[in-house]
Amino acid sequence: MSSIPKTRIVILGAGFGGMYAARSLFSKFKGCDDVEIIVVNRRNYFLFTPLLHEVATGNISPENIIEPIRALLGPNGDLYCGSVESVSLKDRKVFTDQGEISYDYLVLALGSETNFFNIPGATEHCHELKTLEDALKIKNQIIESLEKALRIADKAERQKLLSFVVIGGGPTGVELAGELADFLWGTFRRYYPAWLIDEISISLVHRDAELLPQFAPAIRGRALKTLLAKKIEVLLSQEVVSISADQVELASGKKITSGMSIWTAGVRPPRIVFDRELETARDGRLVVDEYLRLKGEENVFVIGDLACSLDWRTHKPLPALAQVALRQGRFVADAVYRNLIHRPLLPFRYRHGGSLVSVGEWRAAGQFGPLHIWGRTAWWFWRAAYWFKLLSVSKRLQVGLDWFIDLFLPRDVSDYYEGSGKK
């Protein structure tokens, strides 16, 4: 690789897209001191977000779904632990709260943030499930709610405190609701009086007529039946119009008592300041060409939830999924490599590998083209798929051990840190 010029590649974001891009670049430029790879991220770790709901419900230890970024970096890699403030495309510079960074190639992989759709009270009174802190706050408030309710004499007040509402019936909402049912009505029954556990209620609110819109109708129906069998109240075709500290109000006029509301109903791209206007899709994602390059920029790539990349067959935007982001990360690493060795770029072609969703312990659904699987088989597939996506052998062993222990012992019900409660 002696012919490669001095090159600095800057990756903004360390989610699936950013980390898979970084790891692929390290592999391609192994032993090449002329290529420097810099990752910019708010935290010094990669977070395995698909398992956050298991941290929130005591199935997995929080430290087991994070990977220190520096442990994943190669010898020619560096980490800026900070926030991105702006990007100058003209000067090829990124401005962060830790200083400015010049680049030769830039990979935008900043993921997404929660979209509350300007619903009154949502920001103030809803928990999110985007970060490790979010998952721990949810778990801590669940424990706090049960401890408080145990000392309250008035039944109505207890039931209000023990009302849990999940807003959003996509995969995250369905997975969280299913695990909450197992956690609250299963694990906690070992430690609290039966009369208290029987006063718990869980509601799942979804604005569409069916859950899991990206799955086949048969899977949607089975997921609904499973949630109902778990005693979860599922409210379909119900749009949330306002949220308060103890209530969720729907467009139909119905008001749901809520001691804890969790929002899983949508995301949006983060706001990034550029030095020129950029073309965006209706949802705010940055429009890219068939090589995942920002329009008008030969050396700037956009991947993951931030990119509006069109499916080469349907010409519809690709979904914001981890498997899309990681494949885009690998593709961009190859594209940069091809540029530097003067080979023509190949267009990005995404082929969906299938979808999996869990619905609590021992229940999951899988869709692989025309093939549908359900129940325990799908649940093992679901766990295996995510287990293999963990980035290091050590984390695979730790998560595998957590899951093995969970087969025989109750979930963890300890309060991890101070700072629980609503924002």
PyMOL commands that set and color helices and strands:
alter all, ss='L'
color gray80, all
select helices_A, chain A and resi 16-28+49-56+62-65+69-72+122-125+132-150+155-161+171-185+187-190+194-197+217-229+304-306+322-340+376-389+393-406
alter helices_A, ss='H'
color red, helices_A
select strands_A, chain A and resi 7-12+35-41+45-47+66-68+77-81+84-88+93-96+99-102+105-108+113-114+126-127+163-167+201-205+233-235+240-244+247-250+255-257+260-263+267-268+273-274+286-287+300-302+307-308+355-358+364-368+371-374
alter strands_A, ss='S'
color yellow, strands_A
deselect
rebuild
show_as cartoon
